[in-house]
Amino acid sequence: MNRIFLDVHALQTVPPSNLNRDDTGAPKTAVYGGVPRARVSSQAWKRATRTYFGDERLLDPGELGVRTKKVVEVLAERIASLDESLRGQRALQLADETVKATGLKTEVPKRKADAAKESGAAVAPEAKYLVFLSSRQLDGLARLALDGAADITAYLKEKANKDRAKEIADSRHSVDIALFGRMVADAADFNVDAAVQVAHAIGVHRVENESDYYTAVDDENTEEETGAGMIGTVDFNSATLYRYAALGVHQLAANLGQGLREDEPRTEPVRRAVEAFVHSFVASLPTGKINTFGHHTLPDAVVVKLRTTRPISFVAAFEEPVRGDQGGHVREASDRLASFVPDIERAYGDQESTLTWVLRVGPNTLKLAGLGPESDTLGDLVTAVGRAVAERLEQPV
């Protein structure tokens, strides 16, 4: 299959906020170009992207997975839904044996075991690490457990059945597993290479964290009782962020295999996954301290590139920090990007085979219109990108 890469670039301004905290509770930062910048970790935005799939119903639930240590409980619920006579401890035992047959390790957490000694309640084992399984994989494992319900231990000792458990857990991956990958350190054959790389979002300009001193008043205080019922501080900053993600479409296609549905063209699952990712990455937002700051913003500009060479981040356009001499940062950041992109693509000969789409808001981003065809809405952009990806996949190698 041809190597196909999809680069998504976004400029997004956030007001005073604390999207992603460090171990002291302050907004994360990084030094770039010799000055401190606001930073939002890749993990924070990947989780926001992944949860957006389900929250906004961009994909059918059957195309998504669940990442949890409580995989035995989740599988036990699937087993009980298929056979109501198998509930409680019996379902947990079937689920635990089936999960272990895939090569994953489970154990009863000590805190739960101690609590169970006092209450006498059944305790569900947990995986020793977060396990990412698709809805289809969980359904397949539940059916396998039912097939061996009479004596699950003996059933799964048979090599054919154990191999079947491993095959179920490592085929027909959900879209989110195919995109973001799966890693289990002590079960390497369980791993799935991620199709998506997400950069840490960084500010295009210098930033200094600030601190807000706040008080809360006790509603039942009398006039004689002066002072606050509670005082505290919360750190924050505000920034125009450069966000970047690279999607290996060929890797995504390999991870999905023939897809989750038998009644559709080979390229359809990939197209659907690409559209969902672009939409979610652009529109999602980490929710750290969102009740405190209400930082509900969307990108001022989005540039999407479809390439056959290799991913290219445009972060170097902001190695020299934007100064904000024009009264803000968006206009200068947009101008920088509009100048930098053609220069680097000319220098490295990546213009003829590259497709570009632009989505922008307001006059501050006007120069970005020169990079390629403009989309009026995010929906139009997503549809155009998905159609182009499907066409590229259909081209001969």
C-alpha positions in Angstrom: 0.0 0.0 0.0 1.2 3.6 -0.7 2.4 5.6 2.2 -0.2 8.3 2.9 0.1 10.9 5.7 -2.5 13.4 6.8 -1.2 16.4 8.7 -3.6 18.5 10.8 -2.4 22.0 11.9 -4.5 24.4 14.0 -4.1 27.8 15.6 -6.4 28.1 18.7 -6.6 30.9 21.2 -7.6 30.0 24.8 -8.5 32.7 27.4 -7.3 32.4 31.0 -7.4 28.7 31.7 -5.6 25.7 33.1 -6.3 23.0 30.5 -3.5 20.6 31.6 -1.9 20.8 35.0 1.6 19.7 36.2 2.3 18.0 39.5 2.1 21.4 41.3 -1.3 22.3 39.8 0.1 24.9 37.5 -0.5 24.9 33.7 2.1 23.0 31.9 4.8 25.0 30.1 7.8 24.3 27.9 10.8 26.4 26.7 10.9 26.8 23.0 12.9 29.4 21.1 14.5 30.4 24.4 11.3 31.5 26.1 8.6 29.8 28.2 5.5 28.8 26.2 2.1 27.5 27.3 1.9 23.7 26.7 -0.9 21.1 26.6 0.4 17.6 26.6 -0.3 15.2 23.7 -1.9 12.8 26.1 -4.4 15.4 27.2 -5.5 16.2 23.7 -5.5 12.6 22.6 -7.9 11.7 25.4 -10.1 14.7 24.5 -10.1 13.6 20.9 -11.0 10.0 21.8 -13.8 10.8 24.1 -15.2 13.3 21.6 -16.0 10.3 19.2 -18.6 9.0 21.6 -19.8 12.2 23.1 -20.7 13.6 19.7 -21.8 10.3 18.2 -19.3 10.6 15.3 -18.9 6.8 15.2 -21.2 3.9 16.0 -20.5 2.5 19.6 -19.7 -0.8 17.9 -16.7 0.9 16.2 -15.2 2.1 19.5 -13.4 0.5 22.4 -12.9 0.8 26.1 -9.6 1.4 28.0 -9.8 0.1 31.6 -8.2 -2.0 34.2 -11.7 -3.3 35.0 -11.7 -5.5 31.9 -12.9 -8.5 33.9 -16.0 -6.7 35.1 -16.7 -5.3 31.6 -16.5 -8.8 30.1 -18.6 -10.3 32.8 -21.4 -7.8 32.0 -21.2 -8.9 28.3 -21.4 -12.6 29.4 -24.4 -12.0 31.6 -26.1 -10.0 28.8 -25.8 -13.1 26.6 -26.9 -15.6 29.2 -28.9 -14.3 32.2 -28.2 -17.5 34.2 -24.5 -16.5 34.4 -24.3 -13.6 36.8 -22.3 -12.5 39.8 -19.3 -14.6 40.8 -19.9 -17.2 38.0 -19.7 -14.5 35.3 -16.6 -13.0 36.9 -14.8 -16.4 37.0 -15.6 -17.0 33.3 -14.5 -13.5 32.4 -11.2 -13.8 34.4 -10.2 -17.1 32.8 -11.0 -15.8 29.3 -9.0 -12.6 29.8 -6.0 -14.5 31.1 -6.2 -16.8 28.0 -5.4 -13.8 25.8 -2.1 -13.4 27.6 -3.2 -10.5 29.8 -2.5 -10.7 33.6 -5.1 -10.1 36.2 -5.1 -9.9 40.0 -7.4 -8.9 42.9 -6.3 -5.5 44.1 -5.2 -5.6 47.8 -7.5 -2.8 48.8 -10.5 -4.7 47.4 -9.4 -8.0 48.8 -9.2 -6.5 52.3 -12.6 -4.9 52.0 -14.1 -8.1 50.7 -12.9 -10.0 53.8 -15.1 -7.7 56.0 -18.1 -7.6 53.7 -18.0 -11.1 52.2 -18.8 -9.6 48.7 -17.5 -11.0 45.5 -14.4 -9.2 44.2 -13.6 -8.7 40.5 -10.0 -9.2 39.5 -8.4 -6.3 37.6 -5.8 -6.2 34.9 -2.4 -5.0 36.1 -2.5 -2.2 33.5 -5.0 -0.4 31.4 -6.3 -2.7 28.7 -7.8 -1.3 25.4 -10.4 -3.7 23.8 -12.9 -3.0 21.1 -16.6 -3.6 21.5 -16.4 -6.4 18.9 -13.4 -8.0 20.7 -15.4 -8.0 24.0 -18.4 -9.6 22.3 -16.2 -12.3 20.7 -14.5 -13.1 24.1 -17.9 -13.2 25.8 -19.1 -15.8 23.2 -15.9 -17.8 23.7 -16.5 -17.9 27.5 -20.1 -19.1 26.9 -18.8 -21.9 24.7 -16.6 -23.2 27.5 -18.9 -22.3 30.4 -19.3 -25.9 31.5 -15.6 -26.1 32.5 -13.8 -22.9 31.4 -10.4 -23.9 32.9 -10.2 -27.1 30.9 -11.7 -25.5 27.8 -9.1 -22.8 27.7 -6.3 -25.2 28.3 -6.8 -26.6 24.8 -4.4 -24.9 22.4 -7.1 -24.3 19.8 -9.3 -22.4 22.2 -6.5 -20.4 23.7 -5.3 -19.5 20.2 -8.9 -18.4 19.5 -8.9 -16.1 22.5 -5.7 -14.4 21.4 -7.0 -14.1 17.8 -10.2 -12.5 19.0 -8.3 -9.9 21.1 -6.0 -9.1 18.3 -8.4 -8.7 15.3 -11.2 -6.4 14.2 -9.8 -3.5 16.1 -12.0 -0.5 16.9 -11.3 2.8 15.3 -9.8 4.3 18.5 -7.5 1.4 18.9 -6.5 1.6 15.3 -5.8 5.3 15.6 -4.1 5.6 19.0 -2.6 2.1 19.3 -2.4 -0.3 22.2 0.6 -1.3 24.3 1.0 -4.0 26.9 4.6 -4.4 28.1 4.4 -8.1 29.0 2.3 -9.2 26.1 4.1 -7.8 23.0 1.9 -9.7 20.5 -1.0 -7.8 22.0 0.4 -4.4 20.9 -1.0 -2.3 18.0 1.2 0.4 16.4 -0.5 3.8 16.6 -1.5 5.4 13.4 -1.7 8.9 14.9 1.1 11.0 16.4 -0.1 14.1 18.4 2.4 16.8 19.3 2.3 18.8 22.5 0.3 21.9 21.7 2.5 25.0 22.5 2.0 28.7 22.6 3.3 30.7 19.7 4.4 33.5 22.1 6.0 33.9 25.5 3.8 33.2 28.4 4.0 33.7 32.2 1.8 31.8 34.5 -0.4 33.9 36.8 -2.2 33.1 40.0 -5.8 33.9 41.0 -6.5 34.5 44.6 -10.1 33.7 45.4 -12.5 33.5 48.4 -15.8 31.8 49.1 -18.3 33.3 51.5 -20.3 31.2 54.0 -23.9 31.9 53.3 -24.9 31.3 56.9 -22.5 33.9 58.3 -24.0 36.6 60.5 -22.9 40.2 60.2 -20.6 39.7 63.2 -18.8 36.8 61.5 -16.5 38.5 59.0 -14.1 36.9 56.7 -14.2 34.2 54.1 -15.4 30.7 54.6 -12.6 29.5 52.3 -9.6 31.0 50.5 -7.3 29.6 47.8 -5.3 30.2 44.7 -5.5 28.7 41.2 -2.8 29.1 38.5 -3.7 30.0 34.9 -2.4 31.4 31.7 -3.8 32.3 28.3 -2.2 31.7 24.9 -2.6 31.2 21.2 -1.6 27.6 20.6 -0.2 25.8 17.6 -1.6 22.3 17.5 -0.4 19.5 15.3 -1.2 15.8 14.6 0.0 13.4 11.9 -2.1 10.5 10.8 -0.5 7.6 8.9 -3.5 6.6 6.7 -1.7 3.4 5.5 -1.0 2.3 9.1 -4.7 3.0 10.0 -5.8 0.9 7.1 -3.5 -1.9 8.2 -4.8 -1.7 11.8 -8.4 -1.8 10.7 -7.8 -4.7 8.3 -11.0 -5.4 6.3 -12.9 -3.2 8.7 -15.7 -3.8 11.1 -18.4 -4.4 8.5 -18.5 -7.0 5.8 -21.0 -5.1 3.6 -19.0 -2.1 2.6 -16.0 -1.2 0.3 -12.5 -1.8 1.7 -11.8 2.0 1.9 -15.0 2.9 3.7 -13.9 2.1 7.3 -10.7 4.1 6.7 -12.6 7.0 5.3 -15.0 7.0 8.2 -12.2 6.8 10.7 -10.2 9.6 9.1 -13.3 11.9 9.0 -14.0 11.1 12.7 -10.4 11.8 13.7 -10.1 15.1 11.8 -13.5 16.3 13.2 -12.6 15.2 16.8 -9.1 16.6 16.9 -10.1 20.0 15.6 -13.3 20.4 17.7 -12.2 18.7 21.0 -10.9 20.5 24.0 -9.3 19.3 27.2 -11.5 20.0 30.2 -9.0 20.7 32.9 -10.5 23.3 35.3 -13.2 24.1 32.8 -15.8 24.8 35.4 -13.5 27.4 36.8 -12.5 29.1 33.6 -15.1 28.2 30.9 -12.5 28.2 28.2 -14.8 27.0 25.4 -13.0 28.0 22.2 -12.5 26.5 18.8 -9.5 27.0 16.4 -9.2 30.3 14.5 -7.6 28.4 11.6 -7.1 24.8 10.5 -4.8 23.6 7.7 -4.9 20.0 6.6 -2.3 18.4 4.3 -2.5 15.0 2.6 1.0 13.8 1.6 2.9 10.8 0.2 6.3 11.8 1.6 6.5 12.1 5.4 4.7 14.2 8.1 5.8 17.8 8.4 5.1 19.9 11.4 5.2 23.7 10.9 6.1 24.5 14.5 9.4 26.1 13.3 7.4 29.0 12.1 7.1 30.0 15.7 10.6 29.2 16.9 11.0 33.0 17.2 8.1 33.9 19.5 5.3 36.0 18.2 5.5 39.4 19.8 1.9 40.6 19.5 2.8 44.0 18.2 -0.4 44.1 16.3 -2.5 44.0 19.4 -2.9 40.2 19.6 -1.2 37.0 18.4 -3.6 35.4 15.9 -2.9 37.7 13.0 0.9 37.5 13.3 0.8 33.7 13.9 -1.4 33.3 10.8 0.9 35.5 8.7 3.9 33.5 9.9 2.3 30.2 8.9 1.2 31.5 5.5 4.8 32.5 4.7 6.5 29.5 6.2 4.5 26.7 4.6 5.2 27.5 0.9 8.9 28.0 1.7 9.5 24.7 3.4 7.4 22.8 0.8 9.3 24.4 -2.1 12.6 23.7 -0.5 11.9 20.0 0.1 9.9 19.4 -3.1 6.6 18.4 -1.6 4.2 20.5 -3.6 3.0 18.4 -6.6 1.7 15.4 -4.7 0.3 17.3 -1.7 -3.3 18.3 -1.3 -4.3 21.1 1.0 -7.5 22.3 2.7 -8.0 25.5 4.8 -10.7 26.4 7.3 -10.4 29.8 8.9 -12.4 32.3 10.9 -12.2 36.1 10.7 -9.9 38.7 9.0 -6.9 37.9 11.2 -6.4 34.6 9.3 -6.9 36.0 5.8 -3.4 35.2 4.5 -3.9 31.5 5.2 -6.5 31.5 2.4 -3.6 31.5 -0.1 -2.4 28.0 1.1 -5.2 26.1 -0.7 -9.0 25.7 -1.2 -11.1 27.0 1.6 -13.9 25.1 3.3 -16.9 27.0 4.6 -17.5 24.7 7.5 -15.7 21.9 9.5 -18.2 19.5 8.0 -17.2 20.5 4.5 -13.5 20.1 5.3 -14.0 16.7 6.9 -16.0 15.4 3.9 -13.4 16.7 1.4 -10.5 15.1 3.3 -12.4 11.8 3.7 -13.2 11.7 -0.1 -9.5 12.4 -1.0 -8.2 9.7 1.4 -10.5 7.1 -0.2 -9.4 8.1 -3.7 -5.7 7.8 -2.7 -6.3 4.4 -1.1 -7.9 3.1 -4.4 -4.9 4.2 -6.4 -2.5 1.3 -7.5 0.7 0.8 -5.5 
